[in-house]
């Protein structure tokens, strides 16, 4: 389960971070200039951190649900 979670995390980080990041930075740079674009880009990291914090709140209930489902005989 841990390796699956790590691989999904890596996939989404690469798809949304490495693929979209340069495109967003270039678009912002064209619209506002390079200095402003590079100043705004770290805000997306804050959004990502907030998403991880929100997701961590459901970790324990999800694990309990998995253990309860595994305890029920098929």
C-alpha positions in Angstrom: 0.0 0.0 0.0 2.8 2.4 0.8 4.6 1.8 -2.5 1.3 2.4 -4.4 0.7 5.6 -2.5 4.3 6.8 -3.3 3.9 6.0 -7.0 0.6 7.8 -7.2 2.1 10.8 -5.4 5.1 10.8 -7.8 2.8 10.5 -10.8 0.7 13.5 -9.8 3.7 15.6 -8.8 5.2 15.0 -12.2 2.0 15.6 -14.1 0.9 18.7 -12.4 4.2 20.1 -11.1 6.8 19.4 -13.8 4.4 19.5 -16.7 2.2 22.4 -15.8 4.7 24.5 -13.8 6.8 25.8 -16.7 3.6 26.5 -18.7 2.0 28.5 -15.9 5.3 30.4 -15.2 5.6 31.2 -18.9 2.0 32.4 -19.1 2.4 34.5 -16.0 5.7 35.9 -17.3 4.1 36.9 -20.6 1.2 38.6 -18.8 3.1 40.3 -15.9 6.8 40.1 -16.5 9.4 37.6 -15.4 10.1 39.2 -12.0 6.4 39.2 -11.0 5.8 35.7 -12.3 8.7 34.3 -10.3 7.4 36.1 -7.2 4.0 34.6 -7.6 5.0 31.0 -8.4 5.7 30.0 -4.7 2.0 30.6 -4.0 1.2 27.4 -5.8 3.5 25.6 -3.3 1.4 27.0 -0.5 -1.7 25.7 -2.2 -0.1 22.3 -2.5 0.8 22.3 1.2 -2.8 23.2 2.2 -4.1 20.3 0.0 -1.7 17.9 1.8 -2.8 19.2 5.2 -6.5 18.8 4.3 -5.8 15.3 2.9 -4.0 14.2 6.0 -7.1 14.8 8.1 -8.8 11.9 6.4 -5.9 9.5 6.8 -6.9 7.9 10.1 -10.6 7.4 9.2 -9.5 5.9 5.9 -7.1 3.5 7.6 -9.8 2.4 10.1 -12.2 1.7 7.2 -9.6 -0.4 5.5 -8.9 -2.4 8.7 -12.6 -2.9 9.3 -13.2 -4.1 5.7 -10.2 -6.5 6.0 -11.6 -7.9 9.2 -14.9 -8.8 7.7 -14.7 -12.3 6.2 -15.6 -12.5 2.5 
